[in-house]
Amino acid sequence: MASEPTFDREQGSSRASLYSASFWGLWLRDWHVLSGSVVTFAIRTIMQPLLFIFVFAYVFPKIGQEVGAAGGVNFATVLVPGLVAVAVLFQGISAVALPLVNEFSVSREIEDRVMAPLPTTAVALEKLLFGAFQGVIAASIVFPLLYVVPATDVEVQIGSWPLLIVVLLLSTITAGAAGLAIGTTFRPTQVPLVFSVIVIPTTFLGCVYYPWQELGAIPWLQAVVLVNPLVYVSEGLRAALTPQLPHLLPWVSMGALTVATTVLGAIGVWGFHNRVLD
């Protein structure tokens, strides 16, 4: 009888090792696929932010066209956290939602994934976290471009690296959770349409091109946009990268992103289970 606890511990340790190896096996599989499409990934990541920063922060200043700013800071500085937020959010969403379309409907690769010696929830979380990982890569690609392309000076002031890291991680995980929710809630034929429909309103009403505080002139809109997760990504990064600009309190942004991650993640995992059972 005295040997039973030892046996249980050994069995638990063996199971944990098996789960860990299986999880990283799926991760390396996704990494192999991503590394084979580096050019596509880079183009998808930088195209929209690069176009906006080139037109509004390079072309307009060169031709003498004034663009609105906030707090006496030039528009290029306002754009930096917002466009990093766009890259993080939409790269994270697309990295999870769009592959799920193929895996559930065309290649049926999802059947191979769920055969791994892992709980189904862990398989779903691997998809979510790998999407978040791609969001981090997207931020590291886009940020240098936003810093060097503008014709005017960009005033980035990172006052707290821990704040930047926490906001970035929360933002990327929220993006992955949103991608999982979209990819499992809608039918495969609907996902590309849903993704294309949400991009424009989410971007323009996500405090990308202006701080949330500036919407005080339109109180009803200032309240409505608070349902948009991109607002908290933009404002959180604004607090971390350009604290001289008006921004939401960091704990508000981080709290909202935590709630969004929890809700979207729960919806995504639930939807993943249902799709697998179907």
C-alpha positions in Angstrom: 0.0 0.0 0.0 2.9 2.4 0.7 4.0 2.1 -2.9 0.7 3.4 -4.3 1.4 7.1 -3.9 4.7 6.7 -5.6 3.1 4.9 -8.5 0.5 7.6 -8.8 3.2 10.3 -8.9 5.2 8.4 -11.5 2.0 7.9 -13.6 1.2 11.6 -13.3 4.7 12.6 -14.2 4.7 10.3 -17.2 1.4 11.7 -18.4 2.6 15.3 -18.0 5.7 14.5 -20.0 3.6 12.9 -22.8 1.3 15.9 -22.9 4.2 18.3 -23.0 5.9 16.4 -25.8 2.7 16.2 -27.8 2.0 19.9 -27.3 5.5 20.9 -28.5 5.1 18.5 -31.4 2.1 20.3 -32.6 3.9 23.7 -32.1 6.9 22.6 -34.1 4.5 21.3 -36.8 3.0 24.8 -37.0 6.4 26.4 -36.9 7.5 24.3 -39.9 4.5 25.4 -41.9 5.0 29.1 -40.9 8.8 29.0 -41.8 7.8 27.7 -45.3 5.7 30.8 -45.9 7.8 33.6 -44.5 7.3 35.9 -47.5 3.6 35.5 -47.4 3.5 36.1 -43.7 5.7 39.2 -44.0 3.6 40.7 -46.8 0.4 40.0 -44.9 1.8 41.6 -41.8 3.3 44.8 -43.1 1.2 45.8 -46.0 -1.6 47.7 -44.3 0.5 49.4 -41.6 3.3 50.3 -44.1 0.7 51.8 -46.5 -0.8 54.0 -43.8 2.5 55.2 -42.3 3.9 55.9 -45.8 0.9 58.0 -46.9 0.0 59.8 -43.6 3.5 60.2 -42.1 5.7 60.4 -45.1 3.8 61.6 -48.2 1.5 64.1 -46.4 4.3 65.9 -44.6 6.4 66.0 -47.8 3.6 67.7 -49.7 2.8 70.1 -46.9 -0.5 68.5 -46.1 -1.3 68.8 -42.4 -2.8 65.8 -40.6 -4.4 65.9 -37.2 -2.5 65.0 -34.1 -3.0 65.1 -30.4 -1.4 67.0 -27.5 0.9 68.8 -29.8 2.6 65.6 -30.9 3.0 64.9 -34.6 0.7 62.3 -36.3 3.5 59.8 -36.9 3.8 59.4 -33.1 0.1 58.9 -32.7 0.1 56.2 -35.4 2.9 54.1 -34.0 1.0 52.3 -31.1 -2.2 52.1 -33.2 -0.6 50.5 -36.2 1.3 48.0 -34.0 -2.0 47.2 -32.5 -3.6 46.5 -35.9 -0.7 44.3 -36.9 -0.9 42.3 -33.6 -4.7 41.9 -33.5 -5.3 41.0 -37.2 -2.3 38.8 -37.6 -3.2 36.9 -34.5 -6.8 36.5 -35.6 -6.0 35.5 -39.2 -3.2 33.1 -38.0 -5.8 31.1 -36.1 -9.1 31.6 -37.9 -8.1 31.2 -41.5 -6.1 27.9 -41.1 -9.0 26.5 -39.2 -11.1 26.9 -42.3 -8.8 24.7 -44.2 -8.3 22.2 -41.4 -12.0 21.7 -40.7 -13.3 21.7 -44.3 -10.6 20.9 -46.9 -7.6 19.1 -45.6 -9.3 17.6 -42.5 -6.0 18.0 -40.8 -7.8 18.7 -37.6 -8.6 15.0 -37.4 -4.8 14.3 -37.2 -4.4 17.0 -34.5 -7.1 15.6 -32.2 -5.5 12.1 -32.4 -2.5 13.5 -30.6 -2.3 12.2 -26.9 -3.6 15.5 -25.6 -7.0 16.7 -24.3 -9.0 18.5 -27.0 -8.8 21.7 -25.0 -5.0 21.6 -25.1 -5.1 21.2 -28.9 -7.3 24.3 -29.1 -5.1 26.2 -26.8 -2.0 25.3 -28.9 -3.7 26.9 -31.9 -4.6 30.0 -29.8 -1.0 30.4 -28.4 0.7 29.9 -31.8 -1.5 32.6 -33.2 -0.5 34.8 -30.3 3.2 34.0 -31.0 2.7 35.2 -34.6 1.2 38.4 -33.2 4.5 39.0 -31.3 6.5 38.4 -34.5 4.2 40.8 -36.4 4.8 43.5 -33.8 8.6 43.0 -34.0 8.4 43.4 -37.8 6.1 46.4 -38.0 7.5 48.5 -35.2 10.9 49.3 -36.8 9.1 50.3 -40.1 6.8 52.7 -38.2 9.9 54.2 -36.6 12.0 54.8 -39.7 9.5 55.5 -42.5 7.9 58.8 -41.3 9.3 62.1 -42.7 8.8 63.6 -39.2 10.3 62.6 -35.9 8.7 59.8 -34.0 8.7 60.3 -30.3 8.6 56.9 -28.6 9.2 56.9 -24.9 9.2 53.4 -23.3 8.9 54.3 -19.7 8.1 50.8 -18.4 9.3 47.6 -20.2 7.3 45.4 -17.9 4.1 47.3 -18.9 5.0 47.0 -22.6 5.6 43.2 -22.3 2.4 42.6 -20.3 0.3 44.6 -22.7 1.8 43.0 -25.8 1.3 39.5 -24.4 -2.3 40.2 -23.4 -3.0 41.7 -26.8 -1.6 38.8 -28.7 -3.4 36.2 -26.6 -6.6 38.2 -27.0 -6.0 38.1 -30.8 -5.5 34.4 -30.7 -8.6 33.9 -28.7 -10.6 36.0 -31.1 -9.3 34.0 -34.0 -10.3 30.7 -32.3 -13.8 32.0 -31.6 -14.3 33.2 -35.2 -12.8 30.1 -36.7 -15.0 27.7 -34.7 -18.2 29.7 -34.4 -18.8 30.4 -38.1 -19.0 27.9 -40.9 -15.8 27.5 -42.9 -17.3 29.3 -46.0 -18.3 32.3 -43.8 -15.0 32.9 -42.0 -13.2 34.8 -44.8 -16.2 37.0 -45.3 -16.6 37.6 -41.5 -12.9 38.5 -41.3 -13.1 40.9 -44.2 -16.2 42.6 -42.8 -14.8 43.2 -39.4 -11.4 44.6 -40.4 -12.5 48.1 -41.6 -15.0 49.0 -38.8 -12.7 47.5 -36.1 -9.7 49.4 -37.4 -11.3 52.8 -37.9 -13.2 52.6 -34.5 -10.3 51.1 -32.6 -8.5 54.2 -31.6 -5.7 53.5 -34.1 -5.5 57.0 -35.5 -6.5 58.9 -32.4 -6.4 58.5 -28.6 -9.7 57.4 -27.0 -9.8 60.6 -24.9 -10.1 62.7 -28.1 -13.5 61.1 -28.7 -14.8 63.1 -25.8 -16.2 65.5 -28.4 -18.6 62.7 -29.5 -19.7 61.1 -26.2 -22.0 58.4 -27.7 -19.2 57.2 -30.0 -16.7 57.3 -27.1 -18.9 54.9 -25.2 -19.8 52.6 -28.1 -16.2 51.9 -29.2 -15.5 50.5 -25.7 -16.9 47.1 -27.0 -14.0 47.0 -29.5 -11.0 45.0 -28.2 -8.7 46.9 -30.5 -9.4 50.0 -28.5 -7.7 48.4 -25.5 -4.8 47.1 -27.5 -4.2 50.5 -29.0 -4.6 52.3 -25.7 -2.5 49.8 -23.8 0.3 50.2 -26.4 -0.1 53.9 -26.4 0.4 54.0 -22.6 3.6 51.8 -23.0 5.1 53.4 -26.1 3.9 57.0 -26.1 2.8 57.9 -22.6 3.1 61.6 -23.4 -0.2 61.2 -25.4 -3.6 60.9 -23.7 -4.5 57.2 -23.0 -6.6 55.0 -20.9 -5.2 54.0 -17.6 -3.0 50.9 -18.2 -4.9 48.8 -15.7 -8.2 49.5 -17.5 -6.7 48.3 -20.8 -5.1 45.2 -19.2 -8.3 44.4 -17.3 -10.5 44.7 -20.5 -8.0 42.6 -22.5 -8.1 39.9 -19.7 -11.9 39.8 -19.8 -11.9 39.7 -23.6 -9.4 36.9 -23.6 -11.4 34.9 -21.1 -14.7 35.3 -22.9 -13.4 34.8 -26.4 -11.2 31.9 -25.3 -14.1 30.2 -23.7 -16.2 30.6 -26.8 -13.4 29.4 -29.0 -12.6 26.3 -26.9 -16.3 25.4 -26.7 -16.7 25.9 -30.4 -13.6 23.8 -31.1 -15.0 20.9 -29.0 -18.3 21.1 -30.9 -16.6 21.2 -34.4 -14.4 18.2 -33.5 -17.4 16.2 -32.3 -19.2 17.1 -35.6 
